[in-house]
Amino acid sequence: MTVRDRDSAVTVRDSAARLNGRAVRVTSPVPADVWNAVAGADPCITPFQLPAWRDCVCYGGDWADASRLYELPGGRQLVLMLARRPARPRRLAVEASWPGGWGSGGLLATGGVRPEDVALVNADLAAGRSLSVRVRPGFAAAELWAERAQASLVIPRAVHVAHFDGPFEDYFNRSVSAKRRAMLRNARRHLERAGVVITDGNSPELVRGFYDVYLQWIAWRAVQRKVPVGLATWRTRRAEPLEKFTAMASRLGEGCRIWVAWWEGRPIGATISLYAGDNAVGWRAVADRSAPPRFRVFELLAVEALRHACESGRRRMELGESVGKEDLARVKERIGGQEQASPEFCFERIPLAQGRLTFERLRRQAEQRIIGHRHGDGQVRDQASEPATERPS
């Protein structure tokens, strides 16, 4: 395949080749109009697979668009969503679909992804020149990728998913225990008596409300981990500025909905949901830990998001990753989430992913030693393990 570099961070690729014995034309990056057309012809489209989401990922310049369009004999088209860390030379480039914190990526195809499509793209990635390419397809395509993976490493991951096949009340009564339903009704009464108001929409005020609660949670978490609050807040503002969420809400429009719970004039909880086709995603959720536990803000906002997804005609809602977060997984299961595999596939010339996993494991162990306390069984447990926010990987 021929590759032509420009002065920009993105490599422009427009070439004809044979992959797995098939004549294929590959173009990178993918034009927005073509991407939109393929997305509209794929019945399994998710919010993370829209070209507008690509724009969100690349907002700010940390990542550049490296998406690939595969044009097959007969007219079918495949879109591999991909972002690249700007690097020179190319052999040091790191690519991801998508980067951490931006959800799952993978492949779109006219008429839906087929096994031979996955095999073709795997062959292309395995023969690539980038130092590292990580692909995390959505849970619905995970089995196809697992069966045809040519990756150097597969990282087990999982998400919780709520499935709807009728009115929301039917789902709620079937999926949530009677005891849990009673607890949530009681919590709602506490909210009403305390004057807590829940508003929803896609306005800058709601984005700001979410961000304020997010920073409150970051400060609480920093105290738990014995990290200076100022440092933790600075790092968060630098990595995820308010403008990131404002731009995301603006670009997605009606495909993004935000719920914020207000108490005594301040936000105490918020959740962000995304929508495309039959699918909804609970992308972020956060709660102020200073609010009374009896409010159950985290769970009630999750139920509101589930209700809206179901009543707006979605067939399923992804609730995010919970591997290694047992308490967060239990919350999702209590409101009907079912665990489904969603592995990450790594195509690497040197084992960067394995090194990253080892580093993350050692970091978690160090944090547990700092903030944990020993129980009678001798295990170190995290006092801050109760869920308050979720940041998909």
C-alpha positions as CSV (number, residue, x, y, z in Angstrom):
1,M,0.0,0.0,0.0
2,T,1.2,3.5,-0.7
3,V,1.4,6.1,2.0
4,R,1.8,9.8,1.5
5,D,2.6,12.1,4.5
6,R,1.5,15.7,4.7
7,D,2.8,18.4,7.2
8,S,-0.2,17.8,9.4
9,A,-0.4,15.1,12.1
10,V,-2.6,12.9,9.9
11,T,-1.3,10.6,7.3
12,V,-3.3,10.7,4.1
13,R,-3.7,7.3,2.6
14,D,-5.4,6.6,-0.7
15,S,-4.4,3.3,-2.2
16,A,-5.5,0.2,-3.9
17,A,-4.4,-3.2,-2.5
18,R,-5.4,-6.8,-1.9
19,L,-6.2,-7.9,1.7
20,N,-7.0,-11.5,2.4
21,G,-7.2,-12.0,-1.4
22,R,-9.7,-9.2,-1.9
23,A,-9.2,-6.1,-4.0
24,V,-9.7,-3.2,-1.6
25,R,-9.3,0.6,-1.8
26,V,-8.2,2.2,1.5
27,T,-8.6,5.9,2.2
28,S,-7.7,7.8,5.4
29,P,-9.1,9.9,7.0
30,V,-12.7,9.1,6.1
31,P,-14.7,12.1,4.7
32,A,-17.6,13.0,7.1
33,D,-20.3,12.6,4.4
34,V,-19.1,9.1,3.6
35,W,-18.9,8.2,7.2
36,N,-22.5,9.5,7.8
37,A,-23.7,7.4,4.8
38,V,-22.1,4.2,6.2
39,A,-23.4,4.9,9.7
40,G,-26.9,5.3,8.3
41,A,-26.7,1.9,6.6
42,D,-25.4,0.0,9.6
43,P,-28.2,-1.3,11.8
44,C,-25.9,-1.6,14.9
45,I,-24.7,2.0,15.0
46,T,-23.8,3.3,18.5
47,P,-23.2,6.9,19.7
48,F,-19.5,6.2,19.8
49,Q,-19.4,5.5,16.1
50,L,-20.8,8.8,14.7
51,P,-18.5,11.2,12.8
52,A,-19.5,13.8,15.4
53,W,-18.0,11.6,18.1
54,R,-14.8,11.5,16.0
55,D,-14.8,15.3,16.1
56,C,-15.2,15.2,19.9
57,V,-12.2,12.8,20.3
58,C,-10.0,15.0,18.2
59,Y,-11.1,18.2,19.9
60,G,-8.1,19.9,21.6
61,G,-5.4,18.4,19.4
62,D,-4.3,15.5,21.7
63,W,-5.5,13.0,19.1
64,A,-5.7,13.3,15.3
65,D,-8.2,11.6,12.9
66,A,-6.7,8.4,11.5
67,S,-10.0,6.7,10.4
68,R,-9.9,4.3,7.5
69,L,-12.4,3.7,4.7
70,Y,-12.3,0.3,3.0
71,E,-14.1,0.2,-0.3
72,L,-14.9,-3.4,-1.3
73,P,-15.8,-5.0,-4.7
74,G,-19.5,-4.6,-5.2
75,G,-19.7,-1.3,-3.5
76,R,-19.8,-2.1,0.2
77,Q,-17.9,0.3,2.4
78,L,-16.3,-0.2,5.9
79,V,-15.3,2.5,8.3
80,L,-12.7,1.8,10.9
81,M,-12.8,4.6,13.5
82,L,-9.3,5.4,14.7
83,A,-7.4,8.3,16.3
84,R,-3.6,8.8,16.4
85,R,-1.3,10.4,18.8
86,P,0.7,12.9,16.7
87,A,4.2,11.5,16.3
88,R,7.2,11.6,14.1
89,P,8.5,9.3,12.7
90,R,5.4,7.3,11.8
91,R,6.9,4.1,13.3
92,L,6.4,5.6,16.7
93,A,2.7,6.4,16.2
94,V,0.1,5.1,18.7
95,E,-3.5,4.7,17.5
96,A,-6.7,3.8,19.3
97,S,-10.3,3.0,18.5
98,W,-11.1,4.8,20.8
99,P,-8.6,6.3,23.3
100,G,-9.3,5.7,27.0
101,G,-12.3,7.7,28.2
102,W,-13.9,7.8,24.8
103,G,-15.8,4.5,24.7
104,S,-15.8,1.7,22.2
105,G,-15.0,2.1,18.5
106,G,-14.4,-0.6,16.0
107,L,-16.0,-1.0,12.6
108,L,-19.1,0.2,10.7
109,A,-20.2,-1.4,7.5
110,T,-22.9,-1.0,4.8
111,G,-25.6,-3.4,5.8
112,G,-23.8,-4.4,9.0
113,V,-20.5,-5.9,9.9
114,R,-19.8,-9.4,8.5
115,P,-17.2,-11.9,9.6
116,E,-15.1,-11.4,6.5
117,D,-15.1,-7.7,7.1
118,V,-13.5,-8.2,10.5
119,A,-11.0,-10.6,9.1
120,L,-10.0,-8.1,6.4
121,V,-9.5,-5.3,8.9
122,N,-7.6,-7.5,11.3
123,A,-5.2,-8.4,8.5
124,D,-4.6,-4.8,7.7
125,L,-4.0,-3.8,11.3
126,A,-1.6,-6.8,11.9
127,A,0.5,-5.7,8.9
128,G,0.5,-2.1,9.9
129,R,3.5,0.1,10.6
130,S,2.3,1.9,13.7
131,L,4.0,1.1,17.0
132,S,0.7,0.3,18.6
133,V,-3.0,0.1,17.6
134,R,-5.7,-0.7,20.1
135,V,-9.2,-1.5,19.0
136,R,-12.2,-2.0,21.3
137,P,-15.3,-2.8,19.3
138,G,-18.7,-2.5,20.9
139,F,-20.0,-5.4,22.9
140,A,-22.3,-6.5,20.0
141,A,-19.3,-7.1,17.7
142,A,-17.0,-8.6,20.4
143,E,-17.6,-12.2,19.4
144,L,-16.9,-11.5,15.7
145,W,-13.6,-9.9,16.6
146,A,-12.6,-12.6,19.1
147,E,-13.1,-15.3,16.5
148,R,-10.9,-13.6,13.9
149,A,-8.4,-11.6,16.0
150,Q,-4.8,-11.4,14.7
151,A,-3.9,-9.2,17.7
152,S,-0.7,-9.6,19.7
153,L,-2.7,-9.2,22.9
154,V,-6.4,-9.4,23.9
155,I,-7.4,-7.6,27.1
156,P,-10.5,-9.0,28.7
157,R,-13.1,-6.2,29.5
158,A,-16.8,-6.2,30.0
159,V,-19.7,-3.7,30.1
160,H,-23.2,-3.8,31.7
161,V,-26.1,-3.5,29.3
162,A,-29.8,-3.0,29.9
163,H,-32.1,-4.6,27.3
164,F,-35.6,-3.2,26.5
165,D,-38.4,-5.1,24.8
166,G,-41.5,-3.2,25.8
167,P,-42.7,-0.5,28.2
168,F,-40.3,0.8,30.8
169,E,-42.5,-0.3,33.7
170,D,-42.3,-3.9,32.4
171,Y,-38.5,-3.7,32.3
172,F,-38.3,-2.1,35.7
173,N,-40.6,-4.6,37.4
174,R,-38.9,-7.5,35.7
175,S,-35.3,-6.4,36.2
176,V,-35.3,-4.6,39.6
177,S,-36.2,-6.5,42.8
178,A,-39.3,-5.5,44.7
179,K,-37.1,-4.5,47.7
180,R,-34.9,-2.2,45.5
181,R,-38.0,-0.6,43.9
182,A,-39.3,0.2,47.3
183,M,-36.0,1.7,48.3
184,L,-35.9,3.9,45.2
185,R,-39.5,5.0,45.8
186,N,-38.6,6.0,49.4
187,A,-35.5,7.8,48.1
188,R,-37.6,9.8,45.7
189,R,-39.9,10.8,48.5
190,H,-36.8,12.1,50.4
191,L,-35.8,14.1,47.4
192,E,-39.3,15.7,47.1
193,R,-39.4,16.6,50.8
194,A,-35.9,18.1,50.7
195,G,-36.8,20.2,47.6
196,V,-34.4,18.4,45.3
197,V,-35.2,19.2,41.6
198,I,-34.0,17.1,38.6
199,T,-33.7,18.9,35.3
200,D,-32.7,17.5,32.0
201,G,-31.7,18.7,28.5
202,N,-28.6,19.7,26.6
203,S,-28.0,23.3,27.7
204,P,-24.7,24.9,28.8
205,E,-26.1,25.3,32.3
206,L,-26.5,21.5,32.6
207,V,-23.0,20.9,31.2
208,R,-21.7,23.3,33.9
209,G,-23.8,21.6,36.6
210,F,-22.3,18.2,35.6
211,Y,-18.8,19.6,35.6
212,D,-19.2,21.3,39.0
213,V,-20.2,17.9,40.5
214,Y,-17.4,16.2,38.7
215,L,-14.9,18.5,40.3
216,Q,-16.5,18.0,43.7
217,W,-16.1,14.3,43.3
218,I,-12.4,14.7,42.2
219,A,-11.7,16.7,45.4
220,W,-13.4,14.1,47.6
221,R,-11.4,11.3,45.8
222,A,-8.2,13.2,46.3
223,V,-8.8,13.4,50.0
224,Q,-9.5,9.7,50.1
225,R,-6.2,9.0,48.3
226,K,-4.2,11.5,50.3
227,V,-3.4,13.6,47.2
228,P,-3.4,17.4,47.4
229,V,-6.8,18.6,46.3
230,G,-5.3,21.5,44.3
231,L,-3.1,19.1,42.3
232,A,-5.9,16.7,41.6
233,T,-8.2,19.5,40.4
234,W,-5.5,21.0,38.2
235,R,-4.8,17.7,36.6
236,T,-8.5,17.1,35.9
237,R,-9.0,20.6,34.4
238,R,-6.0,20.0,32.2
239,A,-7.0,16.5,31.1
240,E,-10.7,17.1,30.8
241,P,-11.5,20.8,30.7
242,L,-15.1,22.1,30.8
243,E,-14.8,23.0,27.1
244,K,-14.4,19.3,26.2
245,F,-17.9,18.6,27.6
246,T,-19.4,21.8,26.2
247,A,-18.1,20.9,22.7
248,M,-19.4,17.4,23.0
249,A,-22.9,18.5,23.9
250,S,-22.9,21.0,21.1
251,R,-21.7,18.6,18.4
252,L,-24.1,15.8,19.4
253,G,-27.1,18.0,19.9
254,E,-30.2,15.8,20.5
255,G,-27.9,12.8,20.6
256,C,-26.8,13.9,24.1
257,R,-29.0,14.4,27.1
258,I,-27.9,15.5,30.6
259,W,-29.7,15.1,33.9
260,V,-28.7,17.2,36.9
261,A,-30.1,17.0,40.5
262,W,-30.2,20.4,42.3
263,W,-30.4,20.9,46.0
264,E,-30.4,24.2,47.8
265,G,-29.2,25.9,44.6
266,R,-26.3,23.6,43.8
267,P,-25.8,20.5,41.7
268,I,-25.4,17.2,43.7
269,G,-25.6,14.7,41.0
270,A,-25.4,14.4,37.2
271,T,-25.4,11.9,34.4
272,I,-24.8,12.2,30.6
273,S,-26.4,9.8,28.1
274,L,-25.8,9.5,24.4
275,Y,-28.0,8.1,21.6
276,A,-27.8,6.7,18.1
277,G,-30.0,4.3,16.3
278,D,-31.3,1.6,18.6
279,N,-28.6,2.2,21.2
280,A,-28.1,4.5,24.2
281,V,-25.0,4.8,26.3
282,G,-24.7,6.0,29.9
283,W,-21.4,7.8,29.3
284,R,-20.7,9.6,32.6
285,A,-22.4,9.7,36.0
286,V,-21.2,11.5,39.1
287,A,-22.6,12.3,42.6
288,D,-21.6,14.7,45.3
289,R,-20.6,12.6,48.3
290,S,-21.6,15.3,50.7
291,A,-25.3,14.8,49.8
292,P,-27.3,12.6,52.3
293,P,-27.0,8.9,51.3
294,R,-30.8,8.5,51.7
295,F,-31.2,10.6,48.5
296,R,-29.6,7.7,46.4
297,V,-28.9,10.3,43.7
298,F,-26.6,8.0,41.7
299,E,-29.3,5.3,41.3
300,L,-32.2,7.6,40.8
301,L,-30.5,9.5,38.0
302,A,-29.5,6.2,36.4
303,V,-33.2,5.1,36.5
304,E,-34.2,8.4,34.8
305,A,-31.7,7.8,32.0
306,L,-32.9,4.2,31.6
307,R,-36.5,5.4,31.4
308,H,-35.7,8.0,28.8
309,A,-33.7,5.5,26.7
310,C,-36.6,3.0,26.7
311,E,-39.4,5.5,26.1
312,S,-37.4,7.1,23.2
313,G,-37.4,3.8,21.4
314,R,-33.9,2.5,22.1
315,R,-33.6,-1.3,22.4
316,R,-30.6,-1.3,24.7
317,M,-28.5,0.9,26.9
318,E,-24.9,0.4,27.7
319,L,-24.0,1.3,31.3
320,G,-20.3,1.3,31.0
321,E,-17.4,-0.8,32.1
322,S,-17.2,-2.3,35.6
323,V,-14.3,-4.8,35.5
324,G,-12.4,-4.5,38.7
325,K,-15.1,-2.3,40.3
326,E,-17.4,-4.7,42.2
327,D,-19.5,-2.1,43.9
328,L,-20.1,-0.3,40.7
329,A,-21.1,-3.5,39.0
330,R,-23.5,-4.3,41.8
331,V,-25.3,-1.0,41.3
332,K,-25.7,-1.6,37.6
333,E,-27.0,-5.1,38.2
334,R,-29.5,-3.9,40.8
335,I,-31.1,-1.7,38.1
336,G,-31.1,-4.5,35.4
337,G,-27.7,-4.3,33.8
338,Q,-26.3,-7.6,32.4
339,E,-22.6,-8.1,32.0
340,Q,-21.4,-8.6,28.4
341,A,-17.8,-9.1,27.1
342,S,-16.2,-6.2,25.4
343,P,-12.5,-7.0,25.0
344,E,-9.8,-4.8,23.7
345,F,-7.5,-6.0,20.8
346,C,-3.9,-4.7,20.7
347,F,-1.8,-4.8,17.5
348,E,1.7,-3.9,18.6
349,R,5.3,-4.2,17.5
350,I,6.5,-4.0,21.1
351,P,4.3,-4.9,24.1
352,L,3.2,-1.5,25.2
353,A,-0.3,-2.6,26.3
354,Q,1.1,-5.3,28.7
355,G,3.4,-2.7,30.2
356,R,0.5,-0.4,30.7
357,L,-1.6,-3.1,32.4
358,T,1.3,-3.9,34.8
359,F,1.7,-0.2,35.6
360,E,-2.1,0.2,36.3
361,R,-2.1,-2.9,38.5
362,L,0.8,-1.7,40.6
363,R,-0.7,1.8,40.9
364,R,-4.0,0.4,42.1
365,Q,-2.2,-1.8,44.7
366,A,-0.3,1.3,45.9
367,E,-3.5,3.3,46.2
368,Q,-5.1,0.5,48.2
369,R,-2.2,0.4,50.6
370,I,-2.5,4.2,51.1
371,I,-6.2,4.5,51.6
372,G,-7.3,1.0,52.5
373,H,-7.7,-0.6,55.9
374,R,-7.2,-4.2,57.0
375,H,-10.1,-6.4,57.9
376,G,-10.1,-9.5,59.9
377,D,-9.5,-11.6,56.8
378,G,-6.2,-9.8,56.1
379,Q,-7.4,-8.3,52.8
380,V,-6.7,-4.7,52.0
381,R,-9.9,-3.0,51.0
382,D,-10.6,0.4,49.4
383,Q,-12.6,2.7,51.6
384,A,-13.5,4.7,48.5
385,S,-14.8,1.8,46.5
386,E,-18.5,2.9,46.5
387,P,-19.3,4.2,43.0
388,A,-19.6,7.9,42.4
389,T,-18.3,8.5,38.9
390,E,-17.6,6.4,35.8
391,R,-15.0,7.1,33.2
392,P,-15.2,4.5,30.4
393,S,-11.9,3.2,29.0
